[in-house]
Amino acid sequence: MRESRPDAVLIETAPSLWERAICVVIIAMMTGALIGPVFAPLQEETPVLRLVWLPAYAAIFGMALFRIDRLWRAWPAAIALVMLVGLAFASRYWSIDFATTSRRVIALAISGVFALYLGAVFRGPHLPRLLMHAALLMAVGSLIMVFAFPSIGVHQYDNAGLWRGLWYEKNQMGAVMVIGATASAACLASPDPRRLLPAIALVLASGLVLATQSKTSLLCLMVGLSMIGGFWSLKRGGAAFSVVAIWVAVVVAGGGLWLWDTHSVAVLEALGKDPSLTGRTEIWDSLMRKVADRPWTGYGYGAFWGRIGESVPADWVRKETGWIVPSAHNGWIDLLVQLGWPGAVLVGVLMAATAAVTVLRSMGQGMREGWWALGFLGAFFVLSLSESILLAHQGLPWVLFLAVLTRAILPAPSTAAVPLVEKRGRAYQTGPRIAAQYRYGSQRRAFPVR
C-alpha cells in the first residue's frame, strides 16, 4: 500500500447524482426563486406556499437519514444549531405572535438540518461546484424571465427597468448571484480541471449582479472575488510575493477604513447612494428605540414584522419612518428585535469562531475548494450589514453559513490522497493528471471526466 505524501492533494468522493439534483432544487427554493412571485405575489406567507415546502422537507430528512453516518461526525455543529433553535423556540413564550414564532422555528430547524447535510456530505470542492450549477440554472432562468416575461423579470414600478429575474426584488437576485459568482470563482481556483461551466457561470452571475445596480451586491461580489483571487495568488506567488501582497492588503484596508471614517458621506455620494442609505439609517434609529424596550428578549423569533395592524411595534416604526418597512435591512438589528442581545451575541460568537477556524484550516486545505469558504464568509458578513439574512428560517445565505461552520469543525476527509509528481526538484500536480488518475478505480467519482 502506497503511503500518501504530506503535500498530496486530497480528493473527496462526489455525492450521488440524485443527491445533487435534489439539492439544486432545494437551494433554488431557499432563494425564493419563482416560487415566491408565483404562489405569494404579495410577499406574505400563504397556505399554498407552505404546502409547496412539504416535499422539500421530506427530501431533507430522507437525505439526512441516508447520510447519517457522516452527519453524526458533525455533532459540534449540531450543538450550535440546537442552541440557536432552542433560543428561537424559547422566544415563543414572550413572542408578540406565538403562532408565527412556532411555525418559523420549525422551518429554522429543518433548514439547519439541510445545512448540516450540505456541510457534512459536500466536502472540499463539491459544495462550491453544486452552488455553481444551481446559480447557472437560476441565471439562465432569470434571463428567460427578463426577456420573455419582463412583467415578472423586470421591476415595473419601484426601481422601474432594473432586473429582478426570478425574485421579488433586485437585491434578492443580486445576493443569489453573488453566491453563484463566488462559487464559480472558487471552482476556477481549485485543482479541478473542468473550467468551462465555472467560467460561463462566473460571467453570467457577475453580469446579473451589475444588471441589478445594487451597490450592496456589487460590494459583496468584490469582497468575495477579491478574497478568493487573493488567496489563489498567494498560493502561486511564493513567499516574497505573499509578504508584499499581505502588506499591500493591510495598507489598502487601513486606508479604506480611514476614508470611510472621515469621509463616509462623500464616499456614498460618489457611489450614487443617499447618505441615509435610502432611508435605512432612519429605520435603524427607530428600531433601536424599540430594542431598548426589550433588550434581553426581543419580540419573538420571526414575530416583529407582521402585517399592518397585526404588529404594534412594527406599525410604530412604519409610522415614524413614513413608509411600509418590510424588514430592518440589517441582519444584526433584526436579530436584536427578534431575540435581543443574547441572540445577536450568540450568532456573533459563532460567526467569529467559524471565520477563525476556516482561516486556520484554509492554510493547508483551502486550495482543494478554491478558498470558497473564505470568500463566502467575507461576502456574507458584508451582506448581513444591509440585509436581514441572519438566522433566517428559509434563507440560502444563512444555510450556507451553517454549512461552512459544519465543514470547519469536521476532521479532514479520510479519502485517499493523490501523490504529487516530482519534476526538476519541484512537486506539482496538473489538472489533467488529477483527472487521469481518477478516471478509473474506487475514486473515479471525485473529479469525473466529461
KOLKETI-699253 format. One line per 4 residues: number of its first residue (from 1); their letters; for each residue x, z, y of C-alpha. Coordinates in Angstrom, 2 decimals. Layout:
N
NUM) A) X/Z/Y; ...
END
This chain:
450
1) MRES) 0.00/0.00/0.00; 1.50/-1.09/3.31; 1.77/1.60/5.95; 0.38/0.83/9.37
5) RPDA) 2.74/0.86/12.32; 2.12/3.31/15.17; 1.89/0.38/17.59; -0.60/-1.52/15.45
9) VLIE) -3.90/-2.81/16.74; -6.91/-1.06/15.22; -9.85/-3.32/14.49; -13.23/-1.75/13.69
13) TAPS) -15.74/-3.33/11.38; -18.59/-5.01/13.27; -22.12/-3.67/12.75; -24.60/-5.80/10.82
17) LWER) -26.15/-8.85/12.44; -29.66/-7.39/12.17; -28.50/-4.21/13.92; -27.01/-6.22/16.75
21) AICV) -30.17/-8.29/17.14; -32.42/-5.21/17.31; -30.06/-3.53/19.77; -30.11/-6.55/22.08
25) VIIA) -33.93/-6.35/22.20; -33.90/-2.59/22.88; -31.22/-2.97/25.55; -33.36/-5.58/27.31
29) MMTG) -36.33/-3.22/27.12; -34.23/-0.39/28.56; -33.60/-2.52/31.64; -37.33/-3.20/32.09
33) ALIG) -36.75/-6.93/31.79; -40.03/-8.89/31.89; -42.00/-6.14/30.09; -42.47/-4.14/33.28
37) PVFA) -43.63/-7.01/35.52; -45.98/-8.28/32.78; -47.54/-5.03/31.48; -47.20/-2.87/34.60
41) PLQE) -47.16/-5.14/37.67; -47.86/-2.17/39.97; -44.75/-0.34/38.70; -46.59/2.56/37.11
45) ETPV) -46.92/3.77/33.54; -49.81/2.25/31.59; -51.12/2.87/28.04; -50.16/-0.69/27.06
49) LRLV) -46.59/-0.16/28.21; -46.33/3.00/26.10; -47.63/1.14/23.04; -45.02/-1.59/23.54
53) WLPA) -42.31/1.05/23.17; -43.56/2.43/19.85; -41.89/-0.27/17.68; -38.65/0.25/19.62
57) YAAI) -38.76/3.99/18.98; -39.37/3.37/15.28; -36.41/0.97/15.18; -34.16/3.53/16.91
61) FGMA) -34.97/6.24/14.37; -34.61/3.77/11.50; -31.15/2.64/12.61; -30.07/6.22/13.27
65) LFRI) -31.04/7.24/9.73; -29.33/4.13/8.34; -26.09/5.15/10.08; -26.45/8.92/9.72
69) DRLW) -23.00/9.04/8.08; -21.50/8.03/11.42; -23.84/9.91/13.71; -23.12/13.33/12.23
73) RAWP) -19.48/12.99/13.37; -20.74/12.80/16.96; -22.07/16.38/16.87; -20.34/17.42/20.15
77) AAIA) -22.19/14.62/21.96; -25.38/15.66/20.18; -24.91/19.21/21.52; -24.56/17.83/25.06
81) LVML) -27.74/15.79/24.53; -29.61/18.86/23.25; -28.54/20.81/26.36; -29.83/18.06/28.68
85) VGLA) -33.08/17.56/26.81; -33.52/21.31/26.44; -33.28/21.85/30.19; -35.71/19.00/30.84
89) FASR) -38.08/20.42/28.20; -37.92/23.90/29.71; -38.91/22.48/33.10; -42.38/21.85/31.69
93) YWSI) -43.19/25.48/32.35; -42.66/25.16/36.11; -43.39/21.46/36.46; -45.94/20.29/39.03
97) DFAT) -47.08/17.71/36.44; -46.96/19.21/32.94; -48.25/16.11/31.13; -45.78/13.70/32.73
101) TSRR) -42.82/16.00/32.11; -43.79/16.50/28.46; -44.18/12.77/27.89; -40.95/11.77/29.57
105) VIAL) -38.90/14.44/27.81; -39.83/12.79/24.51; -38.70/9.41/25.84; -35.48/11.01/27.14
109) AISG) -34.70/12.45/23.71; -35.32/9.14/21.91; -33.18/7.26/24.43; -30.47/9.84/23.77
113) VFAL) -30.63/9.17/20.03; -30.17/5.46/20.76; -27.15/6.31/22.94; -25.59/8.36/20.13
117) YLGA) -26.19/5.47/17.75; -24.54/2.95/20.09; -21.54/5.18/20.68; -21.02/6.08/17.02
121) VFRG) -21.67/2.68/15.43; -20.44/0.15/18.01; -16.82/1.25/18.22; -13.96/-0.43/20.00
125) PHLP) -14.74/-3.94/21.31; -18.14/-4.23/19.64; -20.20/-2.39/22.28; -18.96/-4.45/25.27
129) RLLM) -19.47/-7.60/23.21; -23.04/-6.52/22.38; -23.70/-5.92/26.09; -22.16/-9.28/26.94
133) HAAL) -24.54/-11.06/24.55; -27.54/-9.14/25.90; -26.58/-9.83/29.52; -26.05/-13.52/28.79
137) LMAV) -29.55/-13.83/27.34; -31.07/-11.95/30.28; -29.09/-14.04/32.76; -30.41/-17.26/31.23
141) GSLI) -33.93/-15.80/31.22; -33.57/-14.86/34.88; -32.52/-18.38/35.80; -35.57/-19.73/33.97
145) MVFA) -37.80/-17.35/35.93; -36.18/-18.23/39.25; -36.54/-21.99/38.86; -39.56/-22.36/36.55
149) FPSI) -41.62/-19.34/37.64; -40.47/-18.45/41.17; -43.54/-16.29/41.78; -42.01/-13.86/39.26
153) GVHQ) -38.29/-14.57/39.59; -38.07/-14.63/43.41; -39.20/-11.99/45.92; -42.28/-13.21/47.79
157) YDNA) -42.85/-10.57/50.49; -40.23/-7.88/51.00; -36.77/-9.44/50.59; -38.50/-12.83/50.50
161) GLWR) -36.36/-15.54/48.95; -33.94/-13.21/47.17; -33.68/-13.48/43.40; -35.00/-10.74/41.12
165) GLWY) -35.13/-12.60/37.81; -36.88/-10.71/35.02; -37.29/-7.49/37.01; -39.41/-5.92/39.74
169) EKNQ) -36.65/-5.82/42.31; -33.35/-7.48/43.13; -31.48/-4.17/42.81; -32.57/-3.90/39.18
173) MGAV) -31.22/-7.35/38.38; -28.04/-6.54/40.27; -27.41/-3.36/38.28; -28.03/-5.07/34.94
177) MVIG) -25.80/-8.00/35.80; -23.04/-5.61/36.89; -23.16/-4.09/33.41; -23.06/-7.57/31.88
181) ATAS) -20.18/-8.75/34.07; -18.15/-5.61/33.36; -18.68/-6.00/29.62; -17.77/-9.70/29.78
185) AACL) -14.56/-8.95/31.67; -13.68/-6.33/29.07; -14.19/-8.89/26.29; -11.77/-11.21/28.07
189) ASPD) -9.22/-8.41/28.46; -9.42/-7.35/24.78; -7.37/-8.92/21.95; -10.50/-10.70/20.68
193) PRRL) -9.69/-14.45/20.71; -13.32/-15.50/21.32; -13.34/-16.08/25.07; -15.77/-18.90/25.81
197) LPAI) -19.00/-16.86/25.80; -17.48/-13.94/27.75; -16.22/-16.36/30.40; -19.66/-18.00/30.71
201) ALVL) -21.40/-14.62/30.83; -18.98/-13.32/33.48; -19.62/-16.31/35.74; -23.41/-16.17/35.32
205) ASGL) -23.69/-12.41/35.74; -21.42/-12.36/38.79; -23.35/-15.24/40.33; -26.65/-13.44/39.86
209) VLAT) -25.22/-10.32/41.49; -24.33/-12.43/44.52; -27.81/-14.01/44.49; -29.42/-10.59/44.90
213) QSKT) -27.41/-9.93/48.08; -27.36/-6.28/47.03; -24.35/-4.61/48.65; -24.51/-1.72/46.19
217) SLLC) -24.42/-4.06/43.19; -21.58/-6.04/44.75; -19.58/-2.84/45.30; -20.24/-1.73/41.70
221) LMVG) -19.14/-5.16/40.46; -15.91/-4.98/42.45; -15.16/-1.45/41.20; -15.85/-2.30/37.55
225) LSMI) -13.89/-5.57/37.51; -11.03/-4.07/39.53; -10.58/-1.21/37.07; -10.60/-3.49/34.05
229) GGFW) -8.33/-6.03/35.71; -6.03/-3.29/36.96; -5.52/-1.67/33.57; -5.07/-5.08/31.94
233) SLKR) -2.38/-5.91/34.49; -0.65/-2.57/33.98; -0.53/-3.17/30.24; 1.03/-6.61/30.61
237) GGAA) 3.26/-5.98/33.62; 5.77/-3.48/32.29; 6.95/-0.13/33.66; 8.20/-1.35/37.06
241) FSVV) 5.01/-3.27/37.77; 2.93/-0.25/36.70; 4.70/2.07/39.15; 4.26/-0.37/42.04
245) AIWV) 0.63/-1.08/41.16; -0.25/2.62/40.95; 1.45/3.27/44.29; -0.44/0.40/45.95
249) AVVV) -3.75/1.59/44.42; -3.22/5.13/45.74; -2.36/3.85/49.23; -5.34/1.49/49.31
253) AGGG) -7.71/4.19/48.04; -6.42/6.68/50.59; -6.74/4.14/53.38; -10.25/3.29/52.30
257) LWLW) -11.31/6.95/52.31; -9.80/7.45/55.76; -11.52/4.32/57.10; -14.89/5.45/55.70
261) DTHS) -14.49/8.97/57.02; -13.63/7.85/60.56; -15.46/4.52/60.97; -18.32/4.56/58.45
265) VAVL) -20.86/3.21/60.94; -18.63/0.28/61.87; -17.96/-0.47/58.19; -21.68/-0.51/57.38
269) EALG) -22.45/-2.74/60.36; -19.67/-5.12/59.31; -21.28/-5.34/55.87; -24.65/-6.10/57.45
273) KDPS) -26.09/-2.72/56.48; -28.16/-0.37/58.61; -26.14/2.83/59.32; -29.12/4.74/57.91
277) LTGR) -28.67/2.75/54.67; -32.08/1.10/55.04; -33.76/4.44/55.63; -32.06/6.22/52.73
281) TEIW) -30.49/8.91/54.91; -33.94/9.85/56.21; -35.22/10.14/52.63; -32.25/12.28/51.63
285) DSLM) -32.68/14.64/54.58; -36.37/15.08/53.79; -35.73/15.61/50.08; -33.03/18.20/50.66
289) RKVA) -35.56/20.26/52.59; -37.81/20.16/49.52; -34.84/21.05/47.29; -34.31/24.16/49.44
293) DRPW) -37.78/25.34/48.41; -36.87/25.22/44.68; -33.07/25.13/44.44; -32.76/26.58/40.90
297) TGYG) -35.70/25.00/39.12; -36.71/21.79/40.85; -40.23/20.46/40.47; -40.06/19.48/36.80
301) YGAF) -38.42/16.61/34.95; -39.97/13.28/35.98; -42.74/15.03/37.88; -41.78/14.76/41.55
305) WGRI) -42.57/11.08/42.21; -46.23/10.99/41.31; -48.72/8.51/42.72; -50.06/9.01/46.23
309) GESV) -52.33/12.03/46.26; -51.01/13.36/42.93; -47.74/14.94/44.10; -47.89/17.19/47.15
313) PADW) -44.11/17.37/47.76; -43.69/13.60/47.32; -46.58/12.94/49.68; -44.93/15.25/52.21
317) VRKE) -41.70/13.20/52.01; -43.64/9.94/52.34; -45.50/11.22/55.37; -42.31/12.47/57.01
321) TGWI) -40.39/9.22/56.44; -43.33/6.96/57.25; -43.29/4.79/54.14; -44.25/4.94/50.46
325) VPSA) -41.00/6.23/48.98; -40.81/5.43/45.23; -37.63/7.40/44.45; -34.74/9.26/46.04
329) HNGW) -32.43/6.20/45.91; -29.74/8.67/44.89; -29.28/9.91/41.36; -27.90/13.32/42.33
333) IDLL) -30.64/14.18/44.80; -33.23/13.01/42.27; -31.70/15.43/39.77; -31.96/18.24/42.31
337) VQLG) -35.67/17.69/42.96; -36.36/17.49/39.22; -34.13/20.18/37.67; -32.47/21.93/40.58
341) WPGA) -28.79/22.75/40.80; -28.43/23.64/37.08; -29.36/20.05/36.13; -27.05/18.47/38.71
345) VLVG) -24.12/20.71/37.75; -24.61/20.08/34.03; -24.64/16.30/34.49; -21.66/16.51/36.85
349) VLMA) -19.60/18.50/34.35; -20.43/16.08/31.54; -19.53/13.10/33.72; -16.20/14.63/34.79
353) ATAA) -15.31/15.60/31.20; -16.24/12.15/29.90; -14.12/10.44/32.56; -11.12/12.69/31.85
357) VTVL) -11.23/12.21/28.08; -11.83/8.46/28.44; -8.79/8.10/30.71; -6.60/10.02/28.27
361) RSMG) -7.78/8.03/25.25; -7.52/4.73/27.08; -3.78/5.19/27.41; -3.42/4.27/23.77
365) QGMR) -6.72/2.67/22.72; -8.12/1.07/25.88; -6.76/-2.37/25.05; -8.99/-2.67/21.99
369) EGWW) -12.14/-2.63/24.12; -10.60/-4.21/27.20; -10.87/-0.89/29.09; -14.64/-1.35/29.26
373) ALGF) -15.44/2.38/29.33; -13.32/2.98/32.41; -14.79/0.01/34.25; -18.32/1.05/33.36
377) LGAF) -17.80/4.67/34.40; -16.48/3.56/37.79; -19.47/1.29/38.40; -21.86/3.93/37.02
381) FVLS) -20.65/6.58/39.45; -20.95/4.27/42.46; -24.43/3.19/41.35; -25.53/6.82/40.96
385) LSES) -24.93/7.35/44.68; -27.53/4.73/45.58; -29.98/4.53/42.67; -31.88/7.15/40.64
389) ILLA) -30.21/6.44/37.29; -29.07/9.90/36.19; -30.97/11.47/33.28; -33.42/8.53/33.29
393) HQGL) -35.89/8.68/30.41; -35.71/4.90/29.85; -32.70/3.52/31.66; -29.79/1.46/30.35
397) PWVL) -27.07/2.88/32.66; -27.80/6.45/31.51; -27.94/5.41/27.85; -24.57/3.68/28.17
401) FLAV) -23.07/6.75/29.85; -24.11/8.86/26.87; -22.69/6.18/24.56; -19.36/6.36/26.42
405) LTRA) -19.45/10.16/26.08; -20.04/9.77/22.34; -17.19/7.30/21.94; -14.88/9.57/23.95
409) ILPA) -15.27/12.59/21.67; -15.24/10.73/18.34; -11.96/10.63/16.40; -10.04/7.39/16.24
413) PSTA) -11.52/4.93/13.71; -10.07/5.08/10.22; -10.16/1.33/9.63; -7.04/-0.50/8.58
417) AVPL) -4.57/-1.39/11.28; -3.30/-4.91/11.87; 0.52/-4.75/11.96; 2.18/-6.42/14.88
421) VEKR) 4.62/-9.24/14.29; 8.26/-8.94/15.28; 9.78/-11.75/17.28; 13.12/-11.61/19.11
425) GRAY) 13.09/-7.84/19.04; 9.62/-7.55/20.58; 6.35/-6.62/18.90; 3.42/-8.81/19.70
429) QTGP) 0.12/-9.93/18.22; -1.69/-13.08/19.33; -5.45/-13.53/19.30; -5.42/-16.40/16.73
433) RIAA) -3.12/-14.38/14.47; -5.54/-11.44/14.61; -8.39/-13.74/13.69; -6.39/-15.36/10.91
437) QYRY) -5.51/-12.03/9.35; -9.20/-11.07/9.33; -10.55/-14.39/8.14; -10.70/-13.08/4.60
441) GSQR) -10.79/-9.69/2.93; -12.59/-6.41/3.44; -12.22/-6.50/7.23; -13.49/-10.09/7.68
445) RAFP) -16.35/-8.96/9.98; -14.10/-7.30/12.54; -13.41/-10.48/14.52; -15.43/-13.19/12.79
449) VR) -14.05/-16.68/13.34; -16.69/-19.08/14.59
END
